[in-house]
Amino acid sequence: MTKQEFVAEVARRAQLTNRDAGKAVEAFLDTVTDTLRNGGEVTFTGFGKFSTQRRAARTGVNPRNPGEKVHIPAARVPKFSAGSGLKSAVKQ
């Protein structure tokens, strides 16, 4: 599902115009992004949790030249943990 398809489905289910649904989706995405950027977490009970995780520095292999080792620096990356409600819905 693309972002535009998602907006159209939100508009249909919430009986909104595509424009209003688009604004709501953008506001949601901006809020989650800003919260994670500032080191916070966003939790939706039963759905899941958006958070950040620290990835340690490590040594990797250059895929174009497998004999060459490269240093991969430490980074903070986004993480999503599915909640029990979402897990059980997907299993069915």
PAVEX-766099 format. One record per residue (C-alpha): residue number from 1; x, y, z. Coordinates in steps of 0.2 Angstrom, whole numbers, plus 5000, padded with zeros to 4 digits. Example, Ala and Ser with C-alpha at 12.3 -4.5 7.8 and 13.67 -1.06 7.14 Angstrom:
2
node seq=1 c1=5062 c2=4978 c3=5039
node seq=2 c1=5068 c2=4995 c3=5036
//
This chain:
92
node seq=1 c1=5000 c2=5000 c3=5000
node seq=2 c1=5007 c2=5017 c3=4995
node seq=3 c1=5005 c2=5033 c3=5005
node seq=4 c1=4992 c2=5039 c3=4993
node seq=5 c1=4982 c2=5023 c3=4995
node seq=6 c1=4983 c2=5024 c3=5014
node seq=7 c1=4977 c2=5042 c3=5014
node seq=8 c1=4962 c2=5037 c3=5003
node seq=9 c1=4958 c2=5022 c3=5014
node seq=10 c1=4959 c2=5034 c3=5030
node seq=11 c1=4948 c2=5046 c3=5021
node seq=12 c1=4935 c2=5033 c3=5016
node seq=13 c1=4935 c2=5025 c3=5034
node seq=14 c1=4934 c2=5041 c3=5043
node seq=15 c1=4922 c2=5049 c3=5031
node seq=16 c1=4934 c2=5064 c3=5027
node seq=17 c1=4940 c2=5072 c3=5012
node seq=18 c1=4956 c2=5066 c3=5004
node seq=19 c1=4964 c2=5083 c3=5008
node seq=20 c1=4959 c2=5082 c3=5027
node seq=21 c1=4965 c2=5064 c3=5028
node seq=22 c1=4981 c2=5068 c3=5020
node seq=23 c1=4984 c2=5082 c3=5033
node seq=24 c1=4980 c2=5070 c3=5047
node seq=25 c1=4992 c2=5057 c3=5040
node seq=26 c1=5006 c2=5070 c3=5038
node seq=27 c1=5003 c2=5077 c3=5056
node seq=28 c1=5004 c2=5059 c3=5062
node seq=29 c1=5020 c2=5055 c3=5053
node seq=30 c1=5028 c2=5072 c3=5058
node seq=31 c1=5023 c2=5069 c3=5076
node seq=32 c1=5031 c2=5052 c3=5076
node seq=33 c1=5047 c2=5058 c3=5067
node seq=34 c1=5049 c2=5073 c3=5079
node seq=35 c1=5046 c2=5062 c3=5094
node seq=36 c1=5059 c2=5049 c3=5089
node seq=37 c1=5072 c2=5063 c3=5084
node seq=38 c1=5071 c2=5070 c3=5101
node seq=39 c1=5074 c2=5052 c3=5109
node seq=40 c1=5056 c2=5048 c3=5114
node seq=41 c1=5044 c2=5034 c3=5111
node seq=42 c1=5027 c2=5033 c3=5103
node seq=43 c1=5016 c2=5018 c3=5110
node seq=44 c1=4999 c2=5013 c3=5104
node seq=45 c1=4993 c2=5000 c3=5116
node seq=46 c1=4988 c2=4984 c3=5106
node seq=47 c1=4996 c2=4990 c3=5090
node seq=48 c1=5015 c2=4993 c3=5094
node seq=49 c1=5029 c2=5005 c3=5099
node seq=50 c1=5040 c2=5016 c3=5089
node seq=51 c1=5057 c2=5019 c3=5097
node seq=52 c1=5075 c2=5022 c3=5093
node seq=53 c1=5089 c2=5010 c3=5096
node seq=54 c1=5108 c2=5012 c3=5097
node seq=55 c1=5118 c2=5002 c3=5084
node seq=56 c1=5136 c2=5000 c3=5089
node seq=57 c1=5150 c2=5003 c3=5078
node seq=58 c1=5156 c2=4987 c3=5069
node seq=59 c1=5167 c2=4981 c3=5055
node seq=60 c1=5158 c2=4976 c3=5039
node seq=61 c1=5163 c2=4969 c3=5021
node seq=62 c1=5162 c2=4979 c3=5005
node seq=63 c1=5150 c2=4970 c3=4994
node seq=64 c1=5159 c2=4975 c3=4978
node seq=65 c1=5176 c2=4969 c3=4985
node seq=66 c1=5173 c2=4955 c3=4998
node seq=67 c1=5191 c2=4955 c3=5004
node seq=68 c1=5190 c2=4974 c3=5009
node seq=69 c1=5184 c2=4977 c3=5027
node seq=70 c1=5175 c2=4994 c3=5030
node seq=71 c1=5171 c2=5003 c3=5047
node seq=72 c1=5153 c2=5006 c3=5050
node seq=73 c1=5150 c2=5020 c3=5062
node seq=74 c1=5138 c2=5019 c3=5077
node seq=75 c1=5121 c2=5025 c3=5073
node seq=76 c1=5104 c2=5028 c3=5081
node seq=77 c1=5091 c2=5019 c3=5071
node seq=78 c1=5072 c2=5019 c3=5072
node seq=79 c1=5063 c2=5003 c3=5078
node seq=80 c1=5045 c2=4996 c3=5078
node seq=81 c1=5039 c2=4983 c3=5090
node seq=82 c1=5023 c2=4975 c3=5086
node seq=83 c1=5010 c2=4974 c3=5100
node seq=84 c1=5000 c2=4959 c3=5104
node seq=85 c1=4984 c2=4965 c3=5095
node seq=86 c1=4993 c2=4968 c3=5079
node seq=87 c1=5002 c2=4951 c3=5081
node seq=88 c1=4986 c2=4941 c3=5083
node seq=89 c1=4977 c2=4950 c3=5069
node seq=90 c1=4991 c2=4946 c3=5057
node seq=91 c1=4992 c2=4928 c3=5062
node seq=92 c1=4973 c2=4925 c3=5058
//
